[in-house]
Every structure is written in structure tokens, then in C-alpha cells.
Amino acid sequence: MSHRSMKAQQMRLRLAQEAAQILLQSGNRDYYAAKHKAAAHLGAADTRNMPSNTEIEAALREYQRLFHADTQPAALRRLREAALQAMQFFQDFRPRLVGSVLRGTADEHSPVTLHVFASVVEDINLFLLQYGIPFEVGERRVRFQTERIQTVPVYRFVAQDTPIEMLVFPEDGPHQPPLSPLDSKPMQRADIRALQRLLEEDPQSS
């Protein structure tokens, strides 16, 4: 390996580590913003050696393993348990867990992110109103394999002190996962049974 390529690799690693710390401190998982903030922190705003999102995710896992091993696994389990309760509550809308809670990198600052499916968005409105659940509605852009970009509603509410964000897709959505912002591959999803298996396999449950 040449000296130049070694320096480039070292810079990518430093940027990934710095971005991972920024993600942990901020509580969100905006990889694009974190890597550019990391570059500014390290005086390398014009660098061509930006790490990929998967490299940042690997650095995040390593940082959690080294410095948060006493708290992160328990926080993750609490979030997965909260996700299971929410999914059982919304089971008529075929919920799927996605994001950092599913991948295992969530911490106490992370929201639970669900995908649900309805013929009309108003069904979600009515369901939440029926049970007296206060909520906010926003939008999020998601990308699919055909390079199609779609704006979907996102409902935000709190369940037992856990922030939940719920993206609403058409009824045929379970068979058409959007692309992950992490690696641009079809997003990993877990239904209720898959999440129950995750919890059963968790060492924290023993």
C-alpha cells in the first residue's frame, strides 16, 4: 500500500470514528450530516476520503462496544420491547420494525421506527384519535429500487416514554421495501414474530 493510500485510509477511519461520536451525542442517525460535521471538526471539509455510511455504522458499533457496553444493550432491549408493544397495538396495519432498533445500534436517545400499511392514511388518523393518542404528522422522502422517490406520511407520538415514528405506506408496501439510507439496499424489516425471536435470542433476557 502506498503512503498516499495509507493516509487516505487513515483519514476515512478518523472521519468514521468522529462521525460515530457525533451520532451518539446527537441521538439521531443522520449519517450524511454527521460525516460532514466530522470533516469540519477535523479540518478536512474538502476531503475526498469521506467514509461510507456502513463504515460509520461499524465505527458506531465498535464505540458502543468499548464505551457503552454497560448501558447500550439494556437500552436496546427496552426499545425493542417498546417496539413489540406498539406493533401488537397496531397489528391491524401489519407493522414492521426498521432502523437502528432493529439493526442493534440504537441507544436511549433513539426513536422506534415502524412501517405500517393502510389503504388510506385517514385510517391511521382515526385509529390514533379513537384511542386518544396525541400525535404529530410530518412527511419523509423514501427511495425505491426503480429510483422512484416517494413522500410518505410519518406519525410521531410517545408511548410509555418512548418516542415512536410511524411511516405509512400503501397496502402493497410489505412486498416493496424502500432502500436503506445506510447502504442503498432494500431496507431490512422485521414483523412481530421476527422481533419476538430477536428478544428471545437476546442474552439480556436470561
C-alpha positions in Angstrom: 0.0 0.0 0.0 1.4 3.4 -1.0 1.9 6.2 1.6 -0.8 8.2 0.0 -3.4 5.4 0.1 -2.5 4.6 3.7 -3.0 8.3 4.6 -6.4 8.3 2.8 -7.4 5.1 4.7 -6.4 6.6 8.0 -8.4 9.8 7.3 -11.5 7.7 6.4 -11.2 5.8 9.7 -10.7 9.0 11.7 -13.7 10.6 10.0 -15.8 7.5 10.6 -14.9 7.4 14.3 -15.6 11.2 14.7 -18.9 10.8 12.9 -19.9 7.9 15.1 -19.3 10.0 18.2 -21.4 12.8 16.7 -24.2 10.4 16.1 -24.1 9.2 19.7 -24.0 12.7 21.1 -26.8 14.0 18.9 -29.1 11.0 19.3 -30.1 10.9 15.7 -28.8 8.7 12.8 -28.3 11.3 10.1 -25.1 9.8 8.6 -24.7 12.4 5.9 -24.8 15.4 8.3 -22.5 13.5 10.8 -19.8 12.8 8.3 -19.7 16.4 7.0 -19.7 17.7 10.6 -16.8 15.3 11.4 -14.9 16.6 8.4 -15.3 20.2 9.6 -14.2 19.2 13.1 -11.1 17.6 11.8 -10.3 20.5 9.4 -10.9 18.3 6.4 -14.1 19.8 4.9 -12.8 19.4 1.4 -11.6 15.9 1.8 -12.2 13.2 -0.9 -11.9 10.5 1.7 -15.4 10.6 3.2 -16.3 7.2 4.9 -19.3 5.3 3.7 -22.4 5.0 5.9 -21.6 1.4 6.6 -18.1 2.4 7.7 -19.6 4.9 10.1 -22.0 2.2 11.4 -19.1 -0.1 12.0 -17.3 2.6 14.0 -20.5 3.3 15.9 -20.8 -0.4 16.9 -17.2 -0.5 18.0 -17.6 2.7 20.0 -20.7 1.3 21.8 -18.9 -2.0 22.4 -15.9 -0.2 24.0 -17.5 2.6 25.9 -21.2 1.8 26.4 -21.2 -2.0 26.9 -22.7 -1.5 30.4 -25.7 0.6 29.2 -26.4 0.2 25.5 -27.6 -3.5 25.4 -30.2 -2.8 28.1 -31.4 0.4 26.4 -31.7 -1.5 23.1 -33.8 -4.3 24.7 -36.1 -1.7 26.3 -36.6 -0.1 22.9 -37.3 -3.5 21.3 -39.8 -4.3 24.0 -41.5 -1.0 23.4 -41.5 -1.6 19.7 -43.1 -5.0 20.2 -45.9 -3.5 22.3 -46.5 -0.8 19.7 -46.6 -3.4 16.9 -49.1 -5.5 18.7 -51.2 -2.4 19.3 -51.1 -1.6 15.6 -51.2 -5.2 14.4 -54.2 -4.5 12.0 -51.8 -2.3 10.0 -49.2 -5.1 9.6 -46.3 -3.2 11.3 -42.6 -3.7 10.6 -39.7 -2.6 12.7 -36.9 -0.8 10.9 -33.8 1.3 11.6 -31.3 1.3 14.4 -33.6 -0.5 16.9 -33.7 -3.5 14.5 -30.0 -3.3 13.5 -28.9 -3.1 17.1 -27.2 0.3 17.2 -30.0 2.2 19.0 -29.4 3.8 22.3 -31.5 5.6 24.9 -31.9 8.6 22.6 -33.2 6.7 19.6 -36.8 6.6 18.5 -38.6 3.4 17.5 -39.3 3.5 13.7 -42.1 1.4 12.3 -43.6 0.9 8.8 -47.3 0.4 8.7 -49.7 -0.2 5.7 -53.1 1.2 5.1 -55.5 1.7 2.1 -56.0 5.3 3.2 -53.9 7.4 5.6 -57.0 8.5 7.4 -57.3 5.0 8.9 -54.2 5.8 10.9 -55.7 9.2 12.0 -58.9 7.6 13.1 -57.2 4.8 15.0 -55.0 7.2 17.0 -57.9 9.6 17.7 -60.1 6.7 18.8 -57.6 5.7 21.5 -56.9 9.3 22.5 -53.2 9.2 21.5 -51.7 12.7 20.8 -49.6 12.7 17.7 -47.9 14.9 15.1 -47.8 14.4 11.4 -45.0 15.1 9.0 -43.5 13.7 5.8 -40.5 11.8 4.8 -39.0 11.0 1.4 -38.1 7.4 0.7 -36.4 5.9 -2.3 -37.1 2.6 -4.1 -35.1 0.4 -6.4 -36.5 1.9 -9.5 -35.0 5.2 -8.4 -38.6 6.3 -7.6 -38.8 8.7 -4.7 -42.0 8.9 -2.8 -43.1 11.2 0.0 -44.9 9.3 2.8 -46.7 10.5 5.9 -44.9 9.9 9.2 -46.8 10.0 12.5 -44.9 10.8 15.7 -46.1 10.1 19.2 -44.8 8.9 22.6 -45.7 5.5 24.1 -44.6 4.9 27.7 -41.8 7.5 27.5 -40.6 6.0 24.2 -40.7 8.2 21.0 -42.3 6.3 18.1 -42.2 7.4 14.5 -44.5 5.5 12.1 -44.3 5.8 8.3 -47.4 4.9 6.4 -47.2 3.0 3.1 -49.8 1.7 0.7 -51.3 -1.7 1.4 -49.0 -3.5 -1.0 -46.0 -1.9 0.7 -44.8 -5.0 2.7 -43.5 -6.5 -0.6 -41.8 -3.3 -1.8 -39.3 -2.1 0.9 -37.7 1.2 0.3 -34.0 1.5 0.1 -32.0 1.9 3.2 -30.2 5.3 3.6 -27.4 3.3 5.2 -26.3 1.1 2.2 -28.9 1.8 -0.5 -30.1 -1.8 -0.4 -33.7 -2.9 0.3 -34.4 -1.9 3.9 -34.4 -4.7 6.4 -37.8 -5.1 8.2 -39.0 -7.3 11.0 -42.6 -8.3 11.7 -43.9 -9.2 15.1 -42.7 -12.8 15.0 -39.2 -11.8 13.9 -39.0 -9.2 16.7 -40.2 -11.8 19.2 -37.4 -14.1 18.1 -34.8 -11.4 18.4 -35.9 -10.7 22.0 -35.9 -14.5 22.8 -32.3 -14.7 21.5 -31.2 -11.7 23.4 -28.6 -12.5 26.2 -30.3 -9.8 28.3 -33.4 -12.0 28.5 -31.6 -14.7 30.5 
